[in-house]
Amino acid sequence: MLALVALALAASPLDGAAFRDVKGPLVLDLGTVKATLRASVSLRVQDLARFGPHGEGLGYIDWRWPEGANTDGLTLTFDRPVSAVSLEAGDWGSDDDGPLELTAWDCAHQLVASVKKSWDVTREWPFETLSVAGHGICQVRYRSGGPFAGSTFITRLRAE
């Protein structure tokens, strides 16, 4: 059964703010497994309802603020091997962010699975679901493309 992360950092994760920048890795408790988010540039936790129309919950983005790019992506590692990982990803138009990509590796750093989906300039909420499955997933990397690579959010992380 998939464990849905509540995407909560604390009882009031943003204390009324629209976002919070996170220094260092961020650990999310997914119920039966913990996921550690490691930014390659700059991790931000964003209130999606305050960022874009119809957005809800918290989103995570690893991007060079206020302008820039992140072609390396956001890495998630798990405290034990899992067999499936999914998340929702996207943003609110204005540029082509495709492809959205989720890639998984096992504990020996061997490729397990990868999925890519388009996200063009016309795409809005709801976000796209990306899922990978395979034996012994220990790490996944999420990336988005386009002229502002990495400028998309992830939310609703699930792992089993």
C-alpha positions in Angstrom: 0.0 0.0 0.0 1.3 3.5 -0.9 2.1 5.8 2.0 1.0 9.3 1.3 3.2 11.9 2.8 1.3 14.7 4.6 4.1 17.0 3.4 4.2 18.5 6.9 7.4 19.9 8.4 5.7 20.7 11.7 2.2 21.5 12.9 2.5 24.9 11.1 5.3 24.3 8.6 5.3 27.8 7.1 3.9 29.8 10.0 1.7 31.8 7.6 4.5 32.5 5.2 4.2 31.8 1.5 7.4 29.8 1.4 10.4 28.7 3.5 14.0 28.2 2.2 15.6 25.0 3.7 19.3 24.8 4.4 20.6 21.3 4.2 18.7 18.0 3.6 15.0 17.8 4.5 13.6 14.5 5.9 10.0 13.6 5.2 8.3 10.8 7.2 6.2 8.8 4.7 4.8 6.5 7.4 6.7 3.2 6.6 9.7 4.9 5.1 11.6 8.2 5.5 12.6 10.2 2.4 15.5 12.7 2.5 15.3 15.5 0.0 18.7 16.8 -1.1 18.8 20.0 -3.2 21.5 20.5 -5.8 20.9 24.2 -5.8 18.4 25.7 -3.3 15.4 23.8 -1.7 12.2 25.8 -1.0 9.0 24.6 0.6 6.1 26.6 -1.0 2.4 27.0 -0.1 1.0 26.0 -3.5 -2.3 27.7 -2.8 -0.5 31.0 -2.5 1.6 30.4 -5.5 -0.9 29.5 -8.3 -4.6 29.1 -8.9 -6.2 25.9 -7.7 -2.9 24.9 -6.0 -3.1 23.0 -2.7 -0.8 21.7 -0.1 3.0 22.1 0.1 5.3 21.9 -2.9 9.1 21.4 -3.0 11.3 23.1 -5.6 15.1 23.1 -6.1 15.9 26.1 -8.2 18.3 29.0 -8.2 16.2 32.0 -7.0 15.2 34.6 -8.3 16.4 33.6 -11.8 18.5 30.7 -13.0 18.3 27.0 -13.7 18.9 23.7 -12.1 19.7 20.9 -14.6 20.9 18.5 -11.9 17.5 18.1 -10.2 16.3 17.2 -6.7 17.5 13.9 -5.2 15.4 11.8 -2.8 16.9 8.9 -0.8 15.0 6.4 1.3 16.0 4.9 4.6 15.2 1.4 3.3 14.7 0.0 -0.2 11.2 0.6 -1.7 9.4 -1.0 -4.7 7.5 2.1 -6.1 7.8 5.9 -5.9 5.4 8.4 -7.3 5.0 12.2 -7.1 3.1 15.0 -8.8 5.0 17.7 -10.6 4.4 20.8 -12.5 3.9 24.6 -12.4 1.6 27.3 -13.8 2.4 27.9 -17.4 4.6 30.8 -18.8 7.4 28.5 -20.1 8.0 25.0 -21.4 9.3 22.9 -18.6 9.4 19.5 -20.3 10.3 16.9 -20.0 9.4 16.2 -16.4 11.6 13.2 -15.4 11.7 10.8 -12.5 14.6 8.3 -12.4 15.2 5.5 -9.8 18.4 3.6 -8.8 18.9 0.7 -6.5 21.3 0.7 -3.5 24.2 -0.4 -5.8 23.5 2.7 -8.0 22.1 0.6 -10.8 19.3 2.1 -12.9 16.0 0.6 -12.0 13.4 2.7 -13.9 12.8 6.1 -15.5 9.8 8.0 -16.8 9.5 11.2 -18.7 6.4 13.3 -19.4 5.9 16.5 -21.3 4.9 19.8 -19.6 4.5 22.6 -22.2 3.8 26.3 -21.8 0.0 25.7 -21.7 0.1 23.3 -18.8 -1.5 24.4 -15.5 -2.8 22.7 -12.3 -3.5 19.8 -11.8 0.1 18.6 -11.9 1.3 15.5 -13.7 1.8 12.2 -11.9 5.2 10.5 -12.4 5.7 6.9 -11.1 8.6 4.4 -11.2 8.6 0.8 -9.9 11.2 -1.9 -9.5 13.1 -4.0 -7.0 15.1 -2.2 -4.3 14.8 1.5 -5.1 17.0 3.5 -2.8 17.2 6.8 -4.6 15.2 8.8 -7.2 16.0 12.0 -8.9 13.4 14.5 -10.2 14.3 16.9 -13.0 12.4 19.3 -15.3 13.7 20.9 -18.5 13.1 23.9 -20.6 14.8 27.3 -20.5 14.4 27.5 -16.7 15.3 23.9 -15.9 14.3 22.9 -12.4 11.6 25.6 -12.1 8.8 23.1 -11.3 7.3 21.9 -8.0 6.9 18.4 -6.7 4.2 17.4 -4.2 2.2 14.3 -3.0 5.2 12.1 -2.7 4.4 8.4 -2.2 6.6 5.4 -1.6 6.0 1.7 -0.9 
